[in-house]
Amino acid sequence: MKAKDFREMSVEELNTKLVDLKKELFNLRFQSAINQLENPMRIKAVKKDIARILTVLKESNGAEA
């Protein structure tokens, strides 16, 4: 997803999405450790999505203050 898509979401939706992505990243790392990962680039994409969500959350917190 793009940052624009994340900016349109509410804070609650972003937090839910963040938890889901962190769970997915954990599972991908586990699959990678036991050599069952089909798409290694997915790890990179999930990490970037997590970073985008955290950035949008910090931006929204800064705008409220």
Beta strands, then each sheet from edge to edge (+ up, - down):
end
